[in-house]
Structures are given as structure tokens and as C-alpha cells.
Amino acid sequence: MKILPILLAAIISLPVSAQLRQQRAAADSLFQHYNTSETTGISVLVVRNGKKLYDRSFGYADIARHRKAAATTNYRIASVTKSFTAMAIMLLRDEGKLSLDDPLTRFFPQLAAFGRNITIRQMLLHTSGLVSYGDILPAPPTVPLKDADVLRLLETQDTTRFPPGSRFDYSNTGYVLLGLIVEKTSGMPFPEFLRQRIFQPLGMKNATVNSLTDSIPNRAYGYNLEKGTLVPKDQSMFSYLLGDGGVYSSTSDFYRWDQALYTHQLVSAATLREIFTPGSSPSPTLGYGYGWEIDRKYGLERVMHTGGTSGFSSYYVRYPEKKFSIILFANQNTGLALDPIAQSLEKIFLSEAAGQP
């Protein structure tokens, strides 16, 4: 992508409408390889100040049926789900139904061997020390796991990987349990809580949570690249765990989530500040809030999360000071890297606004 700095220099002197056309053309060049009838899909949305600067999809949501990807295509967003799970917890916290300092045993007393030392806050921040559910399976699963199965696996444990709160260790287990806590505290299934309290209020009409029984509207089907060949890999035995990665969304619906995070539509300004305040540190330059990675780039605060699972990849980054966001959803996992695409889109659409060369 060496042409980008030269292209950006030429863009600066152009009128706004011509500049945007040039930016969109530069962005289109990133997706030229999606021009065949046998490519997976990717939906791309770039937003600044609420305006959709770039809103395009390429490739196929379903190769076998030749159904093209679109802004309304529902992709499984994997670990980007964690931001919704964390928001659900904060909604319940603000209603006084739980405290972030509540121990795990308040909700699951059967985990008394270690659960009394683990708090909701530590699970949000990935400092709980909970073992990975994949590491304690007695045998490879032959039927899809559900969140309740993860709880039963933990009932066989009597310790944590390290003292809770002592360090960062990314934990899907913790977010599965957070989803279960939402269910136990609210009295409704986790998917229904998200639908009633987040998706519907924001107008996310087709966003949903993976299900063994209900169909997903406008859904993409997942693929992985294996030995140079795209192979259908739509679900795995872990695909129906919800709190850590079960949400399906389109870029069209996700735009509403992105914009809501600048408002008080769901929670107060104070709660939003808390959500986006680092409470743990995956590395010296990276912090983690409640469902979000937080660092700095271009001299600006950057908030983001990525996701990868069987057949799907997702990448969401936002620069709150510029009200600038990039949303990338794809129905391919292995053989696809979204980070360099996002970085190129930043150079095209953000660098000038951020005052960077």
C-alpha cells in the first residue's frame, strides 16, 4: 500500500466531494480480489460524525447459492459480542440488580471452591483467573456446547489459573458466565435480554444471537481457507456459546450500536466513561475496559475489539474524539487478516482528520 501517502497528499487540495470520491476509490482498491464468483463476503462501513463515508460489501454471503454480501447481511461477530455482554451487565448494575463487586458465588453457589474470590468486575476485565472451558473438556464434544455446559464443567474445578485480580488473561469462560448472570439476574434468556434492552431500543432490527433452533435472518455462511481452498466452516461445537461470542449483526444494524455509544440512550454518561476506562492491561501500551480494548493511535484514544471464530472474522475500531469508526465483518476466518485492511482504511479516511501525515 505504498501509494497511499502519495494519494492522500493529492486528496488534500481537492473539494470535499471530489476528495470523498478519491477516498472511496482508494478504499475500493483494497477489495479488488473480491471480484470473482467464488470469494467469501466482507461488509465494510466507515463512519465519521454520524455520516457513512464508505458503506460497501464485496463477495458472497453464501457462495453455493450465489447470494452476494450486503450491508444487511448478518455475520457472526464473535468476540465483538463481549461489548454487548458487558453493556447488559452495566444496565443491570445501574438498576441496582447487581454490583460489580458481587462474588461469583452469589449467582452460582456451587462454585464455592473458588468462586467466592472472583467478582463480576474481574470477569469483565479478564482478570478472574478462570480456566478455559476448552482446556477442561473430558473429551472432544460431539454435540454443541451451551453456556450451561460451561458452568457444569467449572463445577468440576477447585482452583483458578492464578489469584483472581492479579493479572490479565483473556477469558471466554468469564464472558460465558457473565451471560448466565444476565439471565439469572434479569429472569429472561440472554438473547431475549439483548433483544429487549439493546437491539430493539436502538433499532437493530435483524441483530440476534446464535441459536440451535431459530433461523438467523439474512445470514452469511462461514468459510475457512484450507490448503488454498475455501471450505464451509459455518459452525463448530463452540459456536452456540452466547456471552463470549454469539451475536449476529449486519454493518447496517451495527451502525446504530456505534452511534448509540456517543449518547445516553442506554446508560448514563458516567456509566459510559466507566465502560471505556481501562481497568486491566493486556500489555504496557494496551488497556482493557468492560468489553473493550483501549489504547492510543494518531495521538487519539482508540477503542476497539476484534473477533474470530469458525468461518467468521470481525474488526471494530472507533476514535471517539473524532467520532470516527471502522466496521469490518467477514464470513471467513483462516486465510483472512482484517487488521491491515483497517489500517489502510484509517490512512485513507482518518489520517488527515487526525492531523497526521
Buried (B, 14 or more C-beta within 10 A) or exposed (E): BEEBEEBBEEBEEEEEEEBBEBBBEBBEBBBEEBEEEEBBBBBBBBBBEEEBBBBBBBBBBBBEEEBEBBBBBBBBBBBBBBBBBBBBBBBBBBEEBBEBEBBBBBBBEEBEBBBBBBBBBBBBBBBBBBBBBBEEBEEEEEEBBBBEBBBEBBEEBEEBBEEBBEBBBEBBBBBBBBBBBBBEBBEBBBBEBBBEBBBEEBEBBBBBBBEEEEEBBBBBBBBBBEEEEBEEBBBBBBBBBBBBBBBBBBBBBBBBBBBBBBEEEBBEEEBBEBBBEBBBBBEEEBBBBBBBBBBEBBEBBBBBBBBBBBBBBBBBBBBBEBBBBBBBBBBBBBBBEBEEBBBBBBBBBBBBBBEBE
